[in-house]
Amino acid sequence: FSGKIRMELPQLSPEENAKYGGKFNDWHEACGCELGAVFVFVALAGFAIYAGFFAEAVHWPLIRKGLIILFSAAAIGKVIGIVAAKVLLRRTVGRLAARLARP
């Protein structure tokens, strides 16, 4: 067992089996890192703008606030990425099952 989802449904062409198998594996193994990185980038840009225009000086409370914002953004993005992947997986499996159940 390779730990991967392999599709071998006779109702689907080899190309469709490969396409669905690839999607299912991607969504099943999603870690949310891509969306977490996007959230960190946006948070960093936003915080840099805030600190550059509104902060009087760089000091430890400002740095601490920035770190909290960055780690929070990473965690929120990661969770949203994982949840979105699981929703896509569940929805696509449901649609495929409904499609295959039709005569």
C-alpha positions as a Markdown table, in Angstrom:
| # | Residue | x | y | z |
|---|---|---|---|---|
| 1 | Phe | 0.0 | 0.0 | 0.0 |
| 2 | Ser | 1.5 | 3.3 | -1.1 |
| 3 | Gly | -0.8 | 5.5 | 1.0 |
| 4 | Lys | -2.1 | 7.1 | -2.2 |
| 5 | Ile | -5.6 | 7.1 | -3.6 |
| 6 | Arg | -5.6 | 5.2 | -6.9 |
| 7 | Met | -8.7 | 5.3 | -9.0 |
| 8 | Glu | -9.5 | 2.2 | -11.1 |
| 9 | Leu | -13.2 | 2.6 | -11.7 |
| 10 | Pro | -14.4 | 0.8 | -14.9 |
| 11 | Gln | -17.0 | 3.4 | -15.6 |
| 12 | Leu | -14.3 | 6.0 | -16.0 |
| 13 | Ser | -11.6 | 6.3 | -18.7 |
| 14 | Pro | -8.0 | 5.9 | -17.6 |
| 15 | Glu | -7.6 | 9.7 | -18.0 |
| 16 | Glu | -10.5 | 10.4 | -15.8 |
| 17 | Asn | -9.3 | 7.9 | -13.2 |
| 18 | Ala | -5.9 | 9.6 | -13.2 |
| 19 | Lys | -7.5 | 13.1 | -13.0 |
| 20 | Tyr | -9.7 | 12.2 | -10.1 |
| 21 | Gly | -7.0 | 10.3 | -8.4 |
| 22 | Gly | -4.6 | 13.2 | -8.6 |
| 23 | Lys | -7.2 | 15.7 | -7.3 |
| 24 | Phe | -8.3 | 13.4 | -4.5 |
| 25 | Asn | -4.7 | 12.9 | -3.4 |
| 26 | Asp | -4.0 | 16.6 | -3.5 |
| 27 | Trp | -7.0 | 17.5 | -1.4 |
| 28 | His | -6.6 | 14.5 | 1.0 |
| 29 | Glu | -3.0 | 15.5 | 1.7 |
| 30 | Ala | -3.5 | 19.2 | 1.8 |
| 31 | Cys | -1.7 | 20.9 | 4.7 |
| 32 | Gly | -2.9 | 24.5 | 4.1 |
| 33 | Cys | 0.7 | 25.8 | 3.6 |
| 34 | Glu | 0.0 | 27.6 | 0.4 |
| 35 | Leu | -2.9 | 29.6 | 1.8 |
| 36 | Gly | -1.1 | 30.1 | 5.1 |
| 37 | Ala | 1.8 | 31.6 | 3.2 |
| 38 | Val | -0.6 | 34.0 | 1.3 |
| 39 | Phe | -2.2 | 35.0 | 4.6 |
| 40 | Val | 1.3 | 35.7 | 6.1 |
| 41 | Phe | 2.3 | 37.7 | 3.1 |
| 42 | Val | -0.8 | 39.9 | 3.2 |
| 43 | Ala | -0.5 | 40.3 | 7.0 |
| 44 | Leu | 3.1 | 41.2 | 6.7 |
| 45 | Ala | 2.4 | 43.8 | 4.0 |
| 46 | Gly | -0.5 | 45.2 | 6.0 |
| 47 | Phe | 1.5 | 45.4 | 9.2 |
| 48 | Ala | 4.5 | 47.0 | 7.4 |
| 49 | Ile | 2.2 | 49.7 | 6.0 |
| 50 | Tyr | 0.6 | 50.2 | 9.5 |
| 51 | Ala | 4.0 | 50.3 | 11.2 |
| 52 | Gly | 5.5 | 52.6 | 8.6 |
| 53 | Phe | 2.7 | 55.2 | 8.6 |
| 54 | Phe | 1.1 | 55.0 | 12.1 |
| 55 | Ala | 3.8 | 53.8 | 14.5 |
| 56 | Glu | 5.9 | 56.5 | 16.0 |
| 57 | Ala | 8.9 | 54.2 | 16.7 |
| 58 | Val | 9.8 | 50.5 | 16.5 |
| 59 | His | 9.7 | 49.0 | 20.0 |
| 60 | Trp | 9.1 | 45.6 | 21.6 |
| 61 | Pro | 5.3 | 45.9 | 22.0 |
| 62 | Leu | 5.0 | 46.8 | 18.2 |
| 63 | Ile | 7.3 | 43.8 | 17.3 |
| 64 | Arg | 5.3 | 41.5 | 19.6 |
| 65 | Lys | 2.1 | 42.7 | 18.0 |
| 66 | Gly | 3.5 | 42.0 | 14.6 |
| 67 | Leu | 4.6 | 38.5 | 15.5 |
| 68 | Ile | 1.2 | 37.7 | 16.9 |
| 69 | Ile | -0.4 | 38.9 | 13.8 |
| 70 | Leu | 1.9 | 36.9 | 11.5 |
| 71 | Phe | 1.5 | 33.7 | 13.5 |
| 72 | Ser | -2.2 | 34.2 | 13.7 |
| 73 | Ala | -2.5 | 34.8 | 10.0 |
| 74 | Ala | -0.4 | 31.7 | 9.2 |
| 75 | Ala | -2.6 | 29.5 | 11.5 |
| 76 | Ile | -5.9 | 31.0 | 10.1 |
| 77 | Gly | -4.7 | 30.5 | 6.5 |
| 78 | Lys | -3.6 | 27.0 | 7.2 |
| 79 | Val | -6.9 | 26.0 | 8.8 |
| 80 | Ile | -8.9 | 27.6 | 6.0 |
| 81 | Gly | -6.7 | 25.8 | 3.4 |
| 82 | Ile | -7.2 | 22.4 | 5.0 |
| 83 | Val | -11.0 | 22.9 | 5.5 |
| 84 | Ala | -11.4 | 24.1 | 1.9 |
| 85 | Ala | -9.5 | 21.1 | 0.6 |
| 86 | Lys | -11.6 | 18.7 | 2.6 |
| 87 | Val | -14.8 | 20.4 | 1.4 |
| 88 | Leu | -13.7 | 20.1 | -2.2 |
| 89 | Leu | -12.8 | 16.5 | -1.7 |
| 90 | Arg | -16.1 | 15.6 | -0.1 |
| 91 | Arg | -18.1 | 17.6 | -2.7 |
| 92 | Thr | -16.2 | 16.0 | -5.7 |
| 93 | Val | -16.6 | 12.5 | -4.3 |
| 94 | Gly | -20.3 | 13.1 | -3.8 |
| 95 | Arg | -20.7 | 14.4 | -7.4 |
| 96 | Leu | -18.7 | 11.5 | -8.8 |
| 97 | Ala | -20.8 | 9.0 | -6.8 |
| 98 | Ala | -24.0 | 10.6 | -8.0 |
| 99 | Arg | -22.7 | 10.5 | -11.6 |
| 100 | Leu | -21.7 | 6.9 | -11.4 |
| 101 | Ala | -25.0 | 5.9 | -9.7 |
| 102 | Arg | -27.0 | 7.1 | -12.8 |
| 103 | Pro | -27.7 | 4.4 | -15.4 |
